[in-house]
Amino acid sequence: MISTLATEKIIYQCSAVDITKGGGLETYIASLINSHMPGVKNAHLPALKYLKRDNCVLLHLHDPECLGELTGELPAIFTLHNHCSYCPSGTKYLAAQQKPCDRTMHPLGCTWGHFVDKCGCRRPQVLSQKLWNTHHFLENLKKINIPVIANSNYIREQIISNGLPPERVTTLHCGVQKPKSPAAKLRADIHQNQRILFVGRIVPDKGLEWLIKALAQTDSHIHLDIAGEGWERPRLEQLSAQMGLSDRITWHGWCQGEKLESLYHNCFAVVFPSLWPEPAGLVTLEAYARYRPVIASAVGGIPEHIQDGKTGILIPPLKIEKLAQAINQLAHNHEQTRLMGEQGQAWYEQEFTLDIHIQRLKKIYDTTIAEFRY
């Protein structure tokens, strides 16, 4: 039950996710609901069947499942947060070939991808359902004439290549909240600790195995902190032991709050080695907000968030020697690393704070509401 004052104008953030839990989408929607937009109140709506039209001025859809429930009676927009609206596996990554998928959505091509290229589950019943869902989402999106927001130019290009008119799709890059405590520039003593940080799920597509193999080719005093959890952890812990790296890696499990802030504070760089084409990648922005440069793979939407050589270093995926060289480069040069972190933080303040994101989003809201014909 959603209670509101009778005179308030309401924008509903429509998604089935539990916004009280962690996760990229959950955190984003919670941030919108807690934000201040002059003249309107943001509220969470888990499904359109719970909608009360009184005072509602706009529906902001975050799940493709919501598209089929629209009646066209209210202004609406849809944000593409990931690949699920045009990719049955949701990854756009061919695991068997270890490269991003360049196909558009098609039942035959995507079936081949699942069975041969191992891009997703090969159980026939599961695959059949995913193919139907994605086709349904994409067709609904084409038929319903509402504005679409992509969280990177890469995602915008993907949805356009799958048949959406370019004029309907606007890129709005993500924003993240500022740290609760003031972040500090990289001091020489922190740099001398020689710690790098990985933040994310421990699954094959996140590239942690690539990072571990690269660590073996870096200076022996460099230490890797891993903030995350996932089903690949036991195998990668075993791999680390076999490579003689156990004393150079600390597995922290899932981290948040003060623990995660401490890990950011004590590293000289954040490494973001994803192999799959990340739609955007908020880790880069979180690092910038804390004056830390990012060493990242050049896939998906990640390059849009890295100024190569200025705020971080971009590396071709799976190039072990190049990743090791980039880590060593920053490990050996405090001034360069500190400067990259400062430039990243300045770019964050100019483009990627949550306040800036909300200001830009509000303009899209206002235009959508003004142009809607009841």
C-alpha positions in Angstrom: 0.0 0.0 0.0 1.4 3.4 -1.0 0.2 6.4 0.9 0.7 9.9 -0.3 -0.6 13.4 0.4 -3.6 14.3 -1.8 -1.9 17.3 -3.3 1.4 15.7 -4.2 2.4 15.0 -7.8 3.9 11.5 -8.0 6.4 9.8 -10.2 6.3 6.1 -9.8 9.6 4.1 -10.1 8.3 0.8 -11.4 10.2 -2.3 -10.7 9.8 -5.6 -8.9 13.2 -5.4 -7.2 13.4 -5.2 -3.4 14.9 -1.7 -3.0 15.9 -2.5 0.6 18.6 -4.9 -0.6 21.9 -4.2 -2.2 22.5 -4.4 -5.9 23.0 -1.9 -8.8 19.4 -1.5 -9.8 18.1 -1.7 -6.3 20.5 1.1 -5.1 19.7 3.2 -8.1 15.9 3.1 -7.6 16.3 3.7 -3.9 18.4 6.7 -4.7 15.8 8.2 -7.0 13.1 7.7 -4.3 15.2 9.4 -1.7 16.2 12.3 -4.0 14.6 15.7 -4.0 12.9 16.8 -7.2 11.1 20.1 -6.9 7.3 19.7 -7.1 7.1 15.9 -7.2 7.4 12.9 -5.0 9.1 9.7 -6.2 7.6 6.4 -5.0 8.3 2.8 -5.6 5.7 0.7 -7.5 6.5 -3.1 -7.6 3.9 -3.7 -10.3 1.5 -1.7 -12.4 -1.5 -3.6 -11.0 -1.0 -1.6 -7.8 -1.1 1.7 -9.6 -3.4 4.4 -8.2 -3.7 7.1 -10.8 -4.5 9.9 -8.4 -1.8 12.6 -8.7 0.4 10.3 -10.8 2.2 12.4 -13.5 4.6 9.8 -14.9 5.6 6.1 -14.8 9.3 5.4 -14.9 9.7 1.7 -15.9 12.8 -0.2 -15.0 11.8 -3.8 -15.8 10.9 -4.9 -19.3 8.1 -7.0 -17.8 6.3 -3.7 -17.1 6.0 -2.8 -20.8 3.2 -5.3 -21.5 1.1 -3.8 -18.7 1.1 -0.2 -20.0 -2.3 1.2 -21.0 -1.1 4.4 -22.6 -3.2 6.5 -20.2 -0.2 8.1 -18.5 3.2 9.5 -19.6 5.9 6.8 -19.3 9.5 6.2 -20.0 11.7 3.1 -19.9 15.3 2.8 -18.8 17.5 0.1 -20.3 19.8 -0.9 -17.4 21.1 -4.1 -19.0 20.9 -6.4 -22.0 17.8 -8.4 -21.0 15.4 -6.5 -23.4 17.3 -7.8 -26.5 19.5 -10.7 -25.3 18.0 -13.9 -24.0 21.1 -14.7 -21.9 21.4 -11.2 -20.6 25.1 -11.2 -21.1 25.9 -10.4 -24.8 29.0 -12.6 -24.1 30.1 -15.8 -25.9 31.8 -17.7 -23.2 33.2 -20.5 -25.4 34.9 -17.9 -27.6 35.6 -15.5 -24.8 34.3 -12.5 -26.7 31.3 -10.2 -26.7 28.4 -11.3 -29.0 27.8 -9.1 -32.1 24.5 -10.8 -33.1 21.1 -9.1 -32.9 18.2 -10.9 -31.3 17.1 -13.8 -33.4 15.7 -17.2 -32.3 18.0 -19.3 -34.5 21.2 -17.2 -33.8 20.5 -17.1 -30.1 19.8 -20.8 -29.9 23.1 -21.4 -31.6 24.8 -19.1 -29.2 23.4 -20.9 -26.1 24.3 -24.4 -27.3 27.5 -23.8 -29.2 29.0 -20.5 -27.9 27.8 -21.2 -24.3 26.4 -17.7 -23.8 23.6 -19.0 -21.4 21.6 -21.9 -20.1 21.3 -24.8 -22.5 18.3 -26.5 -20.8 15.6 -26.5 -23.6 12.7 -25.4 -21.4 14.7 -22.5 -19.8 16.1 -21.4 -23.2 12.7 -21.5 -24.8 11.2 -19.3 -22.1 14.1 -16.8 -22.3 13.7 -16.6 -26.1 10.0 -16.0 -25.8 10.5 -13.4 -23.0 13.1 -11.4 -24.9 11.2 -11.5 -28.2 8.1 -10.3 -26.3 10.0 -7.5 -24.5 11.6 -6.3 -27.7 8.3 -6.3 -29.7 6.5 -4.5 -26.9 9.2 -1.8 -26.8 8.9 -1.3 -30.5 5.1 -1.0 -30.4 4.8 1.3 -27.4 5.8 4.8 -28.4 7.5 6.0 -25.2 11.0 7.5 -24.7 13.8 5.1 -23.8 16.8 5.9 -21.7 20.1 4.0 -22.2 22.7 4.1 -19.5 25.5 4.2 -22.0 26.1 4.9 -25.7 27.0 1.3 -26.0 23.5 0.2 -24.8 21.9 2.8 -27.0 23.7 1.3 -30.1 22.6 -2.2 -29.1 18.9 -1.4 -28.8 19.0 0.6 -32.1 20.6 -2.3 -33.9 17.7 -4.4 -32.6 15.2 -2.2 -34.4 14.3 0.7 -32.1 14.2 4.2 -33.9 17.3 6.3 -32.9 15.2 9.3 -32.1 13.4 7.4 -29.3 16.6 6.6 -27.4 18.5 9.0 -25.2 21.8 8.2 -23.4 21.9 9.2 -19.8 25.0 8.0 -18.0 24.7 6.8 -14.5 25.5 8.8 -11.4 26.5 7.5 -7.9 26.2 9.0 -4.5 29.1 10.8 -2.9 30.9 9.0 -0.1 29.3 9.7 3.3 32.7 10.8 4.7 35.0 13.1 2.7 37.3 11.1 0.5 41.0 11.7 0.6 43.6 12.0 -2.2 46.1 9.2 -2.6 48.8 9.8 0.0 52.3 8.5 -0.5 52.0 6.1 2.5 48.8 4.6 1.2 50.5 4.1 -2.2 53.5 2.4 -0.5 51.1 -0.2 0.9 50.9 -1.4 -2.7 47.3 -2.7 -2.6 44.9 -3.0 -5.5 41.2 -3.6 -5.2 38.6 -5.7 -7.1 34.9 -5.1 -6.3 32.3 -7.4 -7.8 30.7 -10.8 -8.2 33.1 -13.7 -8.4 31.9 -15.3 -11.6 33.8 -16.1 -14.9 32.5 -13.1 -16.8 33.9 -10.6 -14.3 37.5 -11.5 -15.3 38.9 -12.2 -11.9 40.9 -15.2 -13.2 42.6 -12.9 -15.7 43.4 -10.5 -12.9 44.9 -13.3 -10.7 47.1 -14.5 -13.6 48.2 -10.9 -14.2 49.0 -10.5 -10.5 51.6 -13.3 -10.8 53.5 -11.1 -13.3 53.5 -8.0 -11.1 56.0 -7.0 -8.4 55.8 -9.5 -5.6 54.9 -6.9 -3.0 51.6 -5.9 -4.7 48.6 -7.2 -2.8 45.1 -7.8 -4.2 42.0 -7.2 -2.1 38.8 -8.9 -3.4 35.5 -7.5 -2.2 32.8 -9.8 -3.5 31.4 -13.3 -3.5 30.3 -15.9 -6.0 30.3 -19.5 -7.1 33.7 -19.2 -8.8 35.5 -18.4 -5.5 36.5 -21.9 -4.5 38.1 -22.6 -7.9 39.9 -19.3 -8.0 41.2 -19.7 -4.4 42.6 -23.1 -5.5 44.1 -21.5 -8.6 45.7 -18.8 -6.4 47.2 -21.4 -4.1 48.6 -23.4 -7.1 50.2 -20.2 -8.4 51.8 -19.4 -5.1 49.7 -16.3 -4.6 47.7 -17.1 -1.5 49.7 -14.7 0.7 49.2 -11.9 -1.9 45.4 -12.1 -2.0 42.8 -11.4 0.7 39.2 -12.6 0.1 36.9 -10.3 2.0 33.5 -11.6 0.8 30.7 -9.2 0.3 31.5 -5.8 1.7 29.6 -2.6 2.2 29.6 0.5 4.4 32.8 1.2 6.4 34.5 -2.1 5.4 34.2 -1.2 1.7 35.2 2.4 2.3 38.3 1.2 4.1 39.3 -1.0 1.1 38.9 1.9 -1.3 40.9 4.1 1.0 43.8 1.6 1.3 44.2 0.8 -2.4 46.2 2.8 -4.9 44.0 1.7 -7.8 40.8 -0.2 -8.6 40.9 -3.0 -11.2 37.8 -3.7 -13.2 38.6 -6.6 -15.5 35.2 -7.6 -16.9 35.1 -9.9 -19.9 31.5 -9.5 -20.7 30.3 -6.1 -22.2 29.2 -4.3 -19.0 26.4 -1.9 -19.9 28.0 0.8 -17.8 29.9 -0.3 -14.7 29.4 1.7 -11.6 32.7 0.6 -10.0 34.6 3.1 -12.1 32.4 6.0 -10.7 32.7 4.8 -7.1 36.5 4.7 -7.5 36.6 8.2 -9.0 34.5 9.5 -6.1 37.2 8.3 -3.8 40.2 9.7 -5.8 41.3 6.3 -7.1 42.2 5.6 -10.8 40.8 2.6 -12.6 42.5 -0.1 -14.6 39.7 -1.6 -16.7 39.0 -3.8 -19.7 37.9 -2.0 -22.9 34.5 -3.7 -23.4 30.9 -2.6 -23.5 30.1 0.7 -21.9 33.3 0.7 -19.7 35.4 2.9 -22.1 32.8 5.7 -21.8 33.7 6.0 -18.2 37.5 5.9 -18.6 39.7 8.6 -20.0 42.6 6.4 -21.0 45.8 7.7 -19.6 44.1 10.4 -17.7 41.6 8.9 -15.2 42.7 5.3 -15.7 44.1 2.8 -18.1 42.1 0.7 -20.6 43.3 -2.8 -21.4 42.2 -5.3 -24.1 40.4 -8.2 -22.5 42.4 -11.2 -21.4 45.8 -9.6 -22.2 47.6 -10.8 -19.1 50.9 -9.1 -19.7 49.3 -5.8 -20.6 47.2 -5.9 -17.4 50.3 -6.7 -15.3 52.2 -3.8 -17.0 49.4 -1.4 -16.2 49.3 -2.4 -12.5 53.1 -2.2 -12.2 53.0 1.2 -14.0 50.8 2.7 -11.3 52.5 0.8 -8.5 55.8 2.4 -9.4 54.6 6.0 -9.7 52.8 7.7 -6.9 52.6 11.1 -8.6 51.0 9.6 -11.8 48.6 7.5 -9.8 47.6 10.4 -7.5 47.1 12.7 -10.5 44.9 10.2 -12.3 42.8 9.8 -9.1 42.4 13.6 -8.9 41.4 13.9 -12.5 38.9 11.1 -12.1 37.4 12.8 -9.1 37.1 16.1 -11.0 35.4 14.3 -13.9 33.1 12.6 -11.4 32.1 16.0 -9.9 31.5 17.4 -13.4 29.5 14.5 -14.9 28.7 11.6 -12.6 27.4 12.6 -9.3 23.9 11.5 -8.4 22.7 15.1 -8.2 23.8 15.8 -11.8 22.2 12.6 -13.0 18.9 13.5 -11.3 18.9 17.0 -12.8 19.3 15.6 -16.3 16.7 12.9 -15.6 14.3 15.6 -14.4 14.6 17.4 -17.7 13.6 14.1 -19.5 10.7 13.7 -17.1 9.5 17.3 -17.8 9.7 16.9 -21.6 7.9 13.6 -21.5 5.1 15.0 -19.4 4.8 18.2 -21.5 4.6 16.3 -24.8 2.1 13.6 -23.6 -1.4 13.8 -25.1 -4.1 12.5 -22.8 
